[in-house]
Amino acid sequence: MTVSHKEKKGYLMDEPKEFTDIIGGHGRFQLAIFIFCFFCSAPHCFHNLIMTFFAPNVDHWCARPPEVIAANISVEEWKNYTIPIVKGRTGLYESSQCTMYPSTVRNGSLYSDISKEPIKCSSWEYDNSFYKDTMVDQWDLVCDREWLISISKTVYMVAFLFAATLCGQMSDRFGRRKTMITCLIVFLIAAMLTLLSVNFIMFLVFRFFVALGLTSVYTISYVVLAEVVSVEYRSIYCFTFKFGWVFAYMLMPYIAWLIPSWFWLQLVFTLPWLTLLSIFWIVPETPRWLIIRRKFTELEKVLLYAAEKNGKDMKKAKAAIHHFITNHPQVDEKRGNETVLDLMRTPALRRNTINVYFCWFIISYIYYALSWNTNDLGGDPYWTFFICGFVELPAGFIFMFICRYLGHRIGLLIANVLAGLCLLAMIFVPPGKINPIGQ
């Protein structure tokens, strides 16, 4: 009887090449992890884009002095007599929001000196007919302090940068599960502490840690899903997982409309995610990380649990898992601690890494520039925000199939070219015609 080369090495002809050949590439085990990651993407969307409703475009003007209020001079009369007309950011003339003419009250009448240079406001009044309670009117984030709103968005993205680098490295060294749990707890604590903020700077500090924890959980979720499913299902899982972000995007304006106070909105966008602490029971360490770190005892437990959840024959599964671990090439292989710098080690890897970084830079720059500034598109801001989120739903399904059947490179090429053409076309859209809803 002839013995094959593989049998001489101790391999079986039908040996599993991947652990998913034993536990299944898709089943209850993977679905439970998918559902958890799906709900991780929702709070990331809420807290990333929430400044649109925390600090929206609220109409404001220089506040009336006490003597003007005592004289029962209305807001309209005050604005007509003391607020100068200036050219706004859109190029149209409008009432100034940051300056006023010097004025006095004599015999119950208002007099303003328009011959003098307008002076800067020291306090403001706000139009609360649409937005009831925002950070803008609570902390006067207008005029010389308006830049703080942009800083809050920058702070979130800086934390995103730290999270992608630091927590990615941590998850490689200490494990996906431990890093996700740590970052999830950081997010929950920081999000609750933002409610205690007594000034905007304090809010920014806590917001940094909200972003650091939450975006780490979000980005590691991609890795976890990619490492627990087979190659056949990887695109489907990683695409549909992001729909948690999309549904949160569409739901956010409705919740913000129901809850006009930023304080209670922050609470509502935080409390439900205490349920994510179910990670302790739902998400085990990924088998692929355990293989790389040669933790084969723990790997066997995870694979046995996964096989049972997926309804496999446990007698055959135990034998297959034992054979898989015993004959795995990394049983005797020792690995170093790779870092992000290793992405630049070889020419091919360096080229691909730079290409991906460039794509992410351009895509993120445009995506967040549009998403964070839906208030500037005109129309009803809630409907505008909803539509911006809704368009991601069909786009996700379409490109999931394009990438699955034509390849990821072709899918990325089509998406980038189409986005570029649409952005160029927007140049020719007349002002005021971008969003007619609510006009």
NORQUI-V399982 format. One record per pair of residues at least 12 apart in sequence whose ideal C-beta (glycine too) atoms are under 8 Angstrom apart, sorted by the first residue. I is the first residue (numbers start at 1). GAP is how many residues later the second one is. D is the distance in whole Angstrom. If there is no record, write none. Layout:
BEGIN
[[I;GAP;D] [I;GAP;D]]
END
This chain:
BEGIN
[[10;317;6] [11;316;6] [12;311;7] [15;308;6] [15;309;7] [15;312;7] [16;304;6] [16;307;8] [16;308;5] [18;212;7] [19;268;5] [19;269;8] [19;272;8] [19;280;8] [19;284;6] [19;302;8] [19;305;6] [20;209;7] [20;210;4] [21;209;8] [21;299;8] [22;281;6] [22;285;6] [22;290;7] [22;295;6] [22;298;5] [22;299;6] [22;302;6] [23;280;6] [23;283;4] [23;284;5] [23;287;6] [23;289;6] [23;294;7] [24;206;8] [24;282;8] [24;283;8] [24;286;4] [24;288;7] [25;204;6] [25;205;3] [25;206;8] [25;207;6] [25;208;5] [26;203;6] [26;204;7] [26;206;8] [26;207;5] [27;279;8] [27;282;7] [27;283;3] [27;284;7] [28;281;5] [28;282;6] [28;283;7] [29;199;7] [29;276;7] [29;277;4] [29;280;4] [29;281;5] [30;195;8] [30;198;5] [30;199;5] [30;203;7] [30;207;7] [30;280;8] [32;250;5] [32;277;7] [33;191;6] [33;192;7] [33;195;6] [33;249;7] [33;250;6] [34;191;6] [34;203;6] [34;206;8] [34;207;6] [36;240;7] [36;242;7] [36;243;6] [36;246;5] [36;247;6] [37;184;4] [37;187;6] [37;188;6] [37;204;5] [37;207;8] [38;202;8] [38;203;6] [38;205;7] [38;206;4] [39;205;6] [39;234;8] [39;236;8] [39;237;7] [40;177;5] [40;178;6] [40;181;5] [40;204;7] [40;236;6] [41;177;6] [41;180;7] [41;200;6] [41;201;6] [41;202;8] [41;203;4] [41;204;4] [41;207;7] [42;202;5] [42;203;7] [42;205;7] [42;206;4] [42;231;8] [43;144;8] [43;171;6] [43;205;7] [43;226;7] [43;227;8] [43;230;5] [43;233;8] [44;170;5] [44;171;6] [44;173;7] [44;174;4] [44;201;7] [45;199;8] [45;200;4] [45;201;8] [45;203;4] [45;204;5] [45;207;7] [46;202;6] [46;206;6] [46;223;4] [47;109;8] [47;144;7] [47;160;8] [47;163;6] [47;164;7] [47;167;6] [47;222;6] [48;108;6] [48;163;7] [48;167;8] [49;200;7] [49;203;7] [49;322;6] [49;323;7] [50;202;7] [50;215;7] [50;216;7] [50;219;6] [51;98;7] [51;101;5] [51;102;6] [51;321;7] [52;319;8] [52;320;6] [52;322;6] [52;323;6] [52;329;8] [52;333;6] [53;81;8] [53;199;7] [53;200;8] [53;203;4] [53;209;7] [53;212;7] [54;80;6] [54;81;5] [54;208;5] [54;211;7] [54;212;8] [55;79;6] [55;80;5] [55;81;5] [55;86;6] [55;94;5] [55;97;7] [56;75;5] [56;78;6] [56;80;7] [56;319;5] [56;325;6] [57;318;5] [57;319;7] [57;324;8] [58;68;5] [58;69;6] [58;70;8] [58;72;8] [58;73;5] [58;76;6] [58;78;5] [58;79;6] [58;84;8] [59;38;8] [59;67;7] [59;68;4] [60;37;5] [60;64;5] [60;65;7] [60;66;5] [60;67;7] [60;76;7] [60;77;8] [60;82;5] [61;14;8] [61;17;8] [61;18;6] [61;22;6] [61;34;7] [61;35;8] [61;36;6] [61;39;8] [61;60;8] [61;63;7] [61;64;6] [62;20;7] [62;21;7] [62;36;8] [62;37;7] [62;38;4] [62;59;4] [62;61;8] [62;62;6] [62;63;8] [63;58;7] [63;59;8] [63;60;4] [63;61;5] [63;62;5] [64;14;5] [64;61;7] [67;38;5] [68;35;7] [68;37;6] [68;42;7] [71;34;5] [71;37;5] [71;38;8] [71;39;7] [72;36;8] [73;32;7] [73;37;5] [75;50;7] [77;33;6] [78;32;7] [79;16;6] [81;20;8] [81;22;7] [81;29;5] [81;30;8] [81;31;5] [82;18;5] [82;19;5] [82;21;5] [82;28;7] [82;30;5] [83;12;5] [83;13;6] [83;16;8] [83;17;6] [83;18;8] [84;12;5] [84;15;6] [84;16;7] [84;17;6] [84;30;8] [84;34;5] [86;13;8] [90;341;7] [96;22;7] [97;27;8] [97;45;7] [97;46;7] [98;22;6] [98;23;6] [98;44;7] [98;45;4] [98;46;8] [99;19;4] [99;20;6] [99;21;6] [99;22;7] [100;12;8] [100;18;6] [100;19;6] [100;21;6] [101;12;6] [101;13;5] [101;15;7] [101;17;6] [101;18;8] [102;14;6] [102;17;6] [120;23;7] [120;24;8] [121;22;7] [123;17;7] [124;13;8] [124;16;6] [124;18;6] [124;19;8] [131;129;6] [132;128;4] [132;129;6] [133;127;6] [133;128;4] [133;129;6] [133;130;7] [134;128;6] [135;14;8] [135;65;7] [135;68;8] [135;127;5] [136;13;8] [138;124;8] [139;60;7] [139;61;5] [141;59;7] [148;52;6] [148;56;8] [151;53;7] [152;48;8] [152;51;7] [152;52;6] [152;55;6] [153;215;7] [153;219;6] [155;49;5] [155;52;6] [155;53;5] [155;56;7] [156;51;6] [156;52;8] [156;54;8] [156;55;4] [157;54;8] [157;207;8] [157;211;7] [158;50;7] [159;48;8] [159;49;5] [159;50;7] [159;51;8] [159;52;3] [159;53;4] [159;56;7] [160;51;6] [160;55;5] [162;50;6] [163;20;7] [163;48;7] [163;49;5] [163;50;8] [163;52;4] [163;53;4] [163;56;7] [164;51;7] [164;55;6] [165;175;6] [166;50;8] [167;12;6] [167;16;6] [167;45;8] [167;49;4] [167;52;7] [167;53;7] [168;51;7] [168;52;8] [168;172;7] [169;170;6] [169;171;6] [170;12;8] [171;49;5] [171;52;7] [171;118;8] [172;117;8] [172;165;8] [172;166;7] [173;164;6] [175;110;5] [175;114;6] [175;118;8] [176;44;6] [176;47;6] [176;48;5] [176;51;7] [176;107;8] [176;109;6] [176;110;5] [176;113;6] [177;102;7] [177;106;6] [177;107;7] [177;108;5] [177;109;8] [178;107;8] [179;37;7] [179;41;6] [180;36;8] [180;37;5] [180;40;5] [180;41;8] [180;44;7] [180;99;6] [180;103;7] [181;98;6] [181;99;7] [183;29;7] [183;30;4] [183;31;7] [183;33;4] [183;34;5] [183;37;7] [184;29;6] [184;33;5] [184;92;6] [184;93;7] [184;95;6] [185;28;7] [186;23;6] [186;26;6] [186;27;3] [186;30;8] [187;22;8] [187;23;6] [187;25;8] [187;26;3] [187;27;4] [187;30;7] [187;86;8] [188;25;8] [188;82;7] [188;85;7] [188;86;6] [188;88;8] [188;89;8] [189;20;8] [190;16;5] [190;17;8] [190;18;8] [190;19;4] [190;20;5] [190;22;8] [190;23;6] [191;15;8] [191;19;5] [191;23;8] [191;75;7] [191;78;8] [191;79;4] [191;82;8] [192;78;6] [193;13;5] [194;12;4] [194;13;6] [194;16;7] [194;72;6] [195;68;6] [195;71;6] [195;72;6] [195;75;8] [217;59;8] [221;20;7] [222;16;6] [222;19;7] [223;63;8] [224;59;7] [224;62;6] [225;12;5] [225;13;6] [225;16;6] [226;12;6] [227;59;4] [227;60;7] [227;61;4] [227;62;7] [228;58;6] [228;59;7] [228;60;8] [228;78;8] [235;165;7] [235;168;6] [235;169;5] [235;173;8] [236;164;7] [236;168;7] [239;157;6] [239;160;7] [239;161;4] [239;164;7] [240;156;8] [240;160;7] [242;154;6] [243;150;7] [243;153;6] [245;147;8] [246;143;6] [246;146;5] [246;147;5] [246;150;6] [249;136;8] [249;139;7] [249;140;3] [249;143;7] [250;136;6] [250;139;4] [250;140;6] [250;143;8] [252;133;7] [252;137;7] [253;128;8] [253;129;4] [253;130;7] [253;132;4] [253;133;5] [254;128;7] [254;132;8] [255;13;6] [255;14;8] [256;126;7] [257;125;5] [284;18;5] [284;21;7] [284;22;8] [285;13;7] [285;17;6] [287;12;6] [287;15;6] [287;16;6] [287;19;8] [290;12;7] [291;37;7] [291;39;6] [292;38;7] [292;43;7] [294;36;6] [294;37;7] [294;39;8] [296;29;5] [296;32;8] [296;35;7] [299;26;6] [300;21;6] [300;22;8] [300;25;6] [303;14;8] [303;18;5] [303;21;8] [304;13;7] [304;14;7] [304;17;6] [307;14;7] [359;53;7] [359;57;7] [362;54;8] [363;53;8] [363;56;8] [366;53;7] [366;57;7] [370;18;7] [371;17;6] [374;14;5] [377;57;5] [377;58;5] [378;54;6] [378;56;6] [378;57;5] [378;60;8] [378;61;7] [379;56;4] [379;57;6] [379;58;4] [379;59;4] [379;60;6] [380;57;5] [380;58;3] [381;57;8] [383;52;8] [383;54;5] [383;55;6] [384;51;5] [384;53;7] [384;54;8] [387;48;8] [387;50;7] [399;12;5] [399;15;8] [399;16;6] [402;12;6]]
END
